[in-house]
């Protein structure tokens, strides 16, 4: 058995207990249906017509459970195909689906390299897998071969700068523990880690905490047998190498270098070079999340807020609560990758935020507040720039 496959048989990751499904739903990108609709289907996907989904390298099931539960809650029919090489991870994912009483999922123990054997899919989700393949580009290509003509995919791969210190330790720990059983290797590596100088890049990187949570987290972060990071440029080149176009990096504002530039300096870089500059300047990005589709669909994929028929949805906060915070302080705080952010919004936009309930369209919100389309459009554009830019606002026809 391949070393990486053996790792996930011995230590499924992330570590999950199916009993926890009774108390919480793990939510995140790129498996969040409202975000999928926003970035891949113009915010207007006909979810009632059904959706065929491939979860490629589904692990212990976070993305799988999230999509199945949200779509079930919305009464949106779906068929999900789960693929993973780890039998033990699959069993945990199956138990989590069963604990929620969810239907419509087919489980297969198989490689994502065989994705096309299972058909063509409207949406393909591949989170935290491609960077562990012996030949990652073969994985990108295999997923593209399983994508329907009008479909799209969400990807997550590791990034280098936010994981500073990880890769030298992986090399050292794997060399020093070669031939040991995983439990022994983890114990030895923990002892070595405790003796590292305080100035080691890993010890200076306060964002890295997986190794503290569990043995599975330690193994995945610091003793992984095969792990390569991607810069934003390398990721987009890999997507294009599979014949696809990258339509969004998540959250979009994270890839804008403007906040780091002096006021009298404007970036004249092209879009990709600007994203790479932002990654280099920010230095905290641990993972890259991207949405991709076929080139002929790229221009129409992203939702456009000038379309007042779109329905806005907030992520992680309710409209009235956000409206209250903005009315009081004109700011909202969030944390991204260990970085604390304060997002400023016009106080006069608070009533618009209060109208966001996941059902009212932009035109309905404008009418409710007695605003003409022009005045509304100018104010909403600022809300969209900030909130959608940081992944707190999406447009979707999906009813929560």
C-alpha positions in Angstrom: 0.0 0.0 0.0 1.2 3.5 -0.8 2.7 5.4 2.2 0.1 8.2 1.9 -2.8 5.8 1.6 -1.5 3.9 4.7 -1.3 7.2 6.6 -5.0 7.9 6.1 -5.9 4.3 7.0 -4.0 4.6 10.3 -4.9 8.2 11.0 -8.0 9.5 9.1 -7.9 13.3 8.8 -9.4 15.5 9.9 -10.3 13.6 13.0 -14.0 13.4 13.3 -16.6 11.7 15.6 -19.9 10.9 13.9 -21.6 11.5 17.3 -20.8 15.2 17.0 -23.2 15.5 14.0 -26.0 16.0 16.5 -24.5 19.3 17.7 -22.8 21.0 14.8 -22.3 21.3 11.0 -18.8 21.9 9.8 -19.1 24.8 7.2 -16.3 26.0 5.0 -15.0 26.5 1.5 -15.1 25.2 -1.2 -18.0 23.1 -0.3 -20.6 25.8 0.6 -23.4 25.6 -1.9 -24.3 29.4 -1.7 -20.6 30.2 -2.5 -20.6 27.5 -5.3 -23.6 29.2 -6.9 -22.1 32.7 -6.5 -18.8 31.8 -8.2 -19.7 29.2 -10.7 -23.4 29.6 -11.7 -24.0 33.4 -11.7 -26.0 33.1 -8.5 -28.9 31.7 -10.5 -28.4 27.9 -10.6 -31.7 25.9 -10.9 -31.1 23.7 -7.8 -34.6 22.2 -8.1 -33.5 20.5 -11.3 -31.1 18.4 -9.4 -27.3 18.4 -9.1 -24.8 15.7 -9.7 -21.8 16.1 -7.4 -18.4 14.4 -7.1 -16.5 14.6 -3.9 -13.0 13.6 -5.0 -10.9 12.5 -2.1 -13.6 13.0 0.4 -11.7 12.0 3.5 -13.7 11.9 6.7 -16.5 13.8 5.1 -16.5 17.5 6.0 -17.4 18.8 2.5 -19.7 15.9 1.7 -21.8 16.3 4.9 -21.9 20.1 4.4 -23.3 19.9 0.9 -25.7 17.1 1.5 -27.2 18.8 4.6 -27.5 22.2 3.2 -29.1 20.9 -0.1 -31.4 18.7 1.9 -32.5 21.6 4.1 -33.2 23.6 0.9 -35.2 20.8 -0.6 -32.8 20.7 -3.6 -32.4 17.2 -5.1 -28.9 15.9 -5.5 -26.8 12.8 -6.2 -23.3 12.8 -4.6 -20.5 10.4 -5.5 -17.8 10.1 -2.8 -14.4 8.8 -3.7 -11.5 8.1 -1.4 -8.7 5.5 -1.1 -8.9 5.2 2.6 -11.5 2.6 3.8 -11.3 3.9 7.4 -11.9 7.5 6.3 -14.8 6.3 4.1 -16.4 4.5 7.1 -16.3 7.7 9.2 -17.9 9.7 6.3 -20.6 7.0 5.9 -21.3 7.1 9.7 -21.6 10.9 9.6 -24.1 10.8 6.7 -26.1 8.1 8.5 -26.1 10.0 11.8 -27.9 12.8 10.0 -30.2 10.6 8.1 -29.1 12.0 4.8 -29.7 10.2 1.5 -28.5 10.4 -2.1 -24.8 9.6 -1.5 -22.9 6.8 -3.2 -19.6 5.7 -1.6 -16.7 4.2 -3.5 -13.2 3.3 -2.3 -11.2 4.5 -5.3 -8.7 7.1 -6.6 -9.8 10.4 -7.9 -7.7 9.6 -10.9 -10.6 7.3 -12.0 -13.1 10.1 -11.6 -14.3 9.9 -15.2 -15.4 6.3 -14.6 -18.3 7.5 -12.5 -19.8 9.9 -15.1 -19.9 13.6 -15.7 -20.7 16.0 -12.8 -22.3 19.4 -12.4 -20.0 20.2 -9.5 -16.7 18.6 -8.4 -15.3 19.2 -5.0 -11.7 18.4 -4.2 -10.4 19.7 -1.0 -6.9 19.1 0.3 -6.0 16.2 -1.9 -4.3 17.2 -5.2 -1.1 18.3 -3.4 -0.6 14.8 -2.0 -0.6 13.0 -5.4 2.6 11.6 -6.9 1.8 13.6 -10.1 -0.7 16.4 -9.1 -1.3 17.5 -12.7 -2.7 14.1 -13.4 -5.2 14.8 -10.7 -6.2 18.1 -12.2 -6.6 16.5 -15.6 -8.7 13.6 -14.2 -11.1 15.9 -12.5 -11.5 18.0 -15.7 -12.3 14.8 -17.6 -15.3 14.2 -15.2 -16.7 17.7 -15.4 -19.9 18.3 -17.3 -19.9 20.9 -20.1 -21.8 23.4 -17.9 -20.2 22.4 -14.7 -17.6 23.8 -12.3 -15.3 22.7 -9.6 -14.0 23.9 -6.2 -10.4 23.1 -5.2 -8.2 23.6 -2.1 -4.5 23.1 -2.1 -1.8 24.1 0.4 0.1 27.4 0.0 3.8 27.9 0.9 4.1 31.1 2.8 1.5 30.6 5.5 3.0 27.2 6.1 6.5 28.5 6.6 8.6 26.1 8.6 6.5 23.1 7.7 8.5 21.7 4.8 12.0 21.6 6.4 10.5 19.8 9.4 8.7 17.3 7.2 12.0 16.5 5.4 13.9 16.2 8.7 11.3 14.3 10.6 10.7 11.8 7.8 14.4 11.2 7.5 14.9 10.7 11.2 11.9 8.4 11.7 12.2 6.4 8.6 11.1 2.8 9.2 9.3 3.6 12.5 5.6 2.8 13.1 3.5 6.0 12.9 2.9 6.1 16.7 6.6 6.0 17.4 7.4 8.5 14.7 4.9 11.0 16.1 6.3 10.5 19.6 9.9 11.0 18.4 9.0 14.0 16.3 7.2 15.7 19.2 10.3 15.4 21.3 12.5 16.9 18.6 10.0 19.7 18.0 10.2 20.7 21.7 14.0 21.2 21.3 13.9 23.4 18.3 15.2 27.0 18.7 12.6 29.6 19.4 13.6 31.4 16.2 12.8 28.4 14.0 10.3 29.6 11.3 7.8 26.9 12.4 7.8 28.1 16.0 7.4 31.7 14.8 4.4 30.8 12.7 1.5 31.2 15.1 -1.1 30.1 12.5 -0.1 26.4 12.5 -2.0 24.6 15.2 -3.1 21.2 13.7 -0.2 19.4 15.3 -1.5 20.5 18.7 -5.0 19.1 18.2 -4.4 15.4 17.6 -1.9 12.8 16.5 -3.7 12.8 13.1 -3.2 16.5 12.8 0.5 16.2 13.8 1.1 13.4 11.2 -0.7 15.3 8.5 1.2 18.5 9.1 4.7 17.5 10.0 5.2 13.8 9.0 3.3 13.7 5.7 4.8 11.4 3.2 4.0 13.5 0.2 3.0 17.1 0.3 3.8 20.0 -2.1 2.4 23.6 -1.8 1.2 25.8 -4.7 1.6 29.5 -5.1 -1.5 31.2 -6.6 0.4 31.4 -9.9 1.2 27.7 -9.9 -2.4 26.7 -9.0 -3.8 28.7 -11.8 -1.3 27.3 -14.2 -2.3 23.8 -13.1 -6.0 24.6 -13.6 -5.2 25.9 -17.1 -3.1 22.9 -17.8 -6.3 20.8 -17.3 -8.1 22.9 -19.9 -10.1 25.0 -17.4 -10.2 28.6 -16.3 -9.9 29.8 -12.7 -12.8 32.2 -12.1 -12.3 33.0 -8.5 -9.8 32.8 -5.6 -11.4 32.7 -2.2 -11.9 35.2 -0.6 -11.2 37.5 -3.5 -10.1 40.4 -1.4 -7.2 38.4 0.1 -5.6 38.5 -3.4 -5.6 42.3 -3.7 -2.3 43.9 -3.0 -3.8 47.4 -2.7 -4.1 47.5 1.1 -0.3 47.1 1.4 0.6 49.9 -1.1 1.3 53.5 -0.2 -1.6 55.8 -1.1 0.3 57.4 -3.9 1.2 54.1 -5.5 -1.2 52.1 -7.7 -0.5 48.6 -8.9 0.0 48.3 -12.6 0.4 44.6 -12.5 -1.9 42.3 -14.5 -4.5 40.3 -12.5 -2.4 37.2 -11.9 0.8 39.1 -11.1 -1.3 41.2 -8.7 -2.6 38.1 -6.9 0.9 36.8 -6.6 2.1 40.0 -5.2 -0.7 40.0 -2.6 0.2 36.4 -1.6 3.8 37.4 -1.2 3.0 40.6 0.7 0.4 39.0 3.0 2.6 36.1 3.9 -0.2 34.3 5.9 -2.1 32.4 3.3 -2.0 28.7 4.3 -4.3 27.3 1.6 -5.5 28.4 -1.7 -9.2 27.9 -2.5 -10.2 28.3 -6.2 -13.3 27.9 -8.4 -12.8 26.8 -11.9 -14.9 26.0 -15.0 -14.6 25.6 -18.7 -13.2 28.7 -20.5 -16.5 29.3 -22.5 -18.4 29.6 -19.2 -15.9 31.7 -17.3 -17.3 35.1 -18.2 -20.8 34.2 -17.1 -19.9 32.2 -14.0 -19.6 34.9 -11.3 -22.7 36.6 -9.9 -22.9 40.3 -10.8 -24.5 42.6 -8.2 -25.9 45.0 -10.8 -28.4 42.3 -11.5 -31.2 43.2 -9.1 -33.0 39.9 -9.5 -30.1 38.2 -7.5 -30.8 37.0 -4.0 -28.1 37.9 -1.4 -27.1 35.6 1.4 -24.8 36.3 4.4 -22.4 33.8 5.7 -21.7 33.4 9.4 -23.9 36.3 10.5 -27.6 37.2 10.3 -28.7 40.4 8.5 -30.3 42.1 11.6 -27.2 41.4 13.8 -24.8 42.8 11.1 -27.1 45.8 10.5 -27.0 46.6 14.2 -23.2 46.5 14.3 -22.8 48.6 11.2 -25.4 51.2 12.4 -23.5 51.5 15.7 -19.9 51.5 14.6 -19.7 51.3 10.8 -17.4 48.3 11.1 -17.5 44.5 11.4 -14.6 42.4 12.6 -13.5 39.0 11.3 -10.6 36.7 11.5 -9.0 35.1 8.5 -5.9 32.8 8.7 -5.1 34.1 12.1 -5.3 37.7 10.9 -7.8 40.1 12.5 -9.6 42.3 10.0 -11.9 45.3 10.5 -14.2 45.9 7.6 -15.7 49.3 7.3 -19.2 49.9 5.8 -21.4 53.1 5.5 -23.7 53.3 8.5 -26.5 54.3 6.1 -26.3 50.8 4.6 -27.5 49.2 7.8 -31.2 49.0 6.8 -30.2 47.2 3.6 -28.3 44.6 5.6 -31.3 44.1 7.8 -33.3 43.1 4.8 -31.0 40.2 3.8 -32.9 37.0 4.7 -31.8 34.6 1.9 -35.2 35.0 0.1 -35.5 38.7 -0.8 -33.9 39.8 -4.1 -31.9 43.0 -4.4 -34.8 44.7 -6.0 -37.1 43.6 -3.2 -34.7 45.0 -0.6 -34.4 48.3 -2.5 -38.2 48.6 -2.7 -38.6 47.7 1.0 -36.3 50.6 1.9 -37.9 53.0 -0.6 -34.8 53.5 -2.7 -34.7 54.0 -6.4 -32.4 51.6 -8.4 -29.7 54.2 -8.9 -29.3 55.2 -5.3 -29.6 51.6 -4.2 -27.0 50.4 -6.7 -24.4 52.9 -5.6 -24.8 52.0 -1.9 -25.0 48.3 -2.6 -21.9 48.3 -4.7 -19.9 49.3 -1.6 -21.5 46.5 0.5 -20.7 44.0 -2.2 -17.1 45.2 -2.6 -16.4 44.6 1.1 -18.7 41.7 2.1 -18.5 39.6 -1.1 -14.8 40.5 -1.3 -14.2 38.8 2.0 -16.6 35.9 1.5 -19.3 37.1 3.8 -21.9 37.7 1.1 -23.0 35.4 -1.8 -25.8 35.5 -4.3 -27.7 32.3 -4.8 -31.2 31.1 -5.9 -30.9 28.4 -3.2 -33.4 28.9 -0.4 -32.0 28.1 3.0 
